[in-house]
């Protein structure tokens, strides 16, 4: 399922994912996932035509 977010919301989510990844209590596997998703959001903001935010659980990405 694809999710459409406005730029401000996507930026805030990316910031929160980045903060989550920096918490000492965050397990390494979740740290990497959070960083990956934050980077994907930032890329989608930079070039919204090349990304469809919402991959996983049946969503598809257009690269």
C-alpha positions as CSV (number, residue, x, y, z in Angstrom):
1,X,0.0,0.0,0.0
2,X,1.5,3.3,-1.0
3,X,1.3,6.3,1.3
4,X,1.4,9.9,0.2
5,X,2.9,12.4,2.6
6,X,3.3,16.2,2.3
7,X,6.9,17.4,2.5
8,X,6.7,18.8,6.0
9,X,5.4,15.5,7.4
10,X,8.0,13.5,5.6
11,X,10.8,15.7,6.9
12,X,9.5,15.4,10.4
13,X,9.2,11.6,10.2
14,X,12.8,11.4,8.8
15,X,14.0,13.6,11.7
16,X,12.3,11.3,14.2
17,X,13.7,8.2,12.6
18,X,17.2,9.7,12.7
19,X,16.8,10.6,16.4
20,X,15.5,7.1,17.1
21,X,18.5,5.6,15.4
22,X,20.8,7.6,17.7
23,X,19.2,6.3,21.0
24,X,21.7,4.1,22.9
25,X,18.9,1.7,23.6
26,X,18.0,1.1,20.0
27,X,19.1,-2.3,18.8
28,X,21.6,-2.2,15.9
29,X,19.2,-3.9,13.4
30,X,16.6,-1.2,14.1
31,X,19.2,1.6,13.9
32,X,20.0,0.5,10.4
33,X,16.4,0.2,9.4
34,X,15.6,3.7,10.8
35,X,18.5,5.2,9.0
36,X,17.5,3.5,5.7
37,X,13.9,4.7,6.0
38,X,15.0,8.2,6.9
39,X,17.3,8.3,3.8
40,X,14.5,6.9,1.6
41,X,12.2,9.7,2.8
42,X,14.8,12.4,2.2
43,X,15.4,11.0,-1.4
44,X,11.7,11.0,-2.0
45,X,11.5,14.6,-0.9
46,X,14.4,15.6,-3.2
47,X,12.9,13.8,-6.2
48,X,9.2,12.9,-5.6
49,X,8.7,11.6,-9.2
50,X,11.2,8.8,-8.7
51,X,9.9,7.4,-5.4
52,X,6.7,6.2,-4.0
53,X,6.9,6.4,-0.2
54,X,5.3,3.4,1.5
55,X,7.3,0.4,0.4
56,X,6.8,-2.8,2.4
57,X,3.6,-4.6,3.2
58,X,2.6,-4.7,-0.4
59,X,3.8,-1.3,-1.5
60,X,5.8,-0.8,-4.6
61,X,8.7,1.5,-5.3
62,X,9.2,3.2,-8.6
63,X,13.0,3.6,-9.2
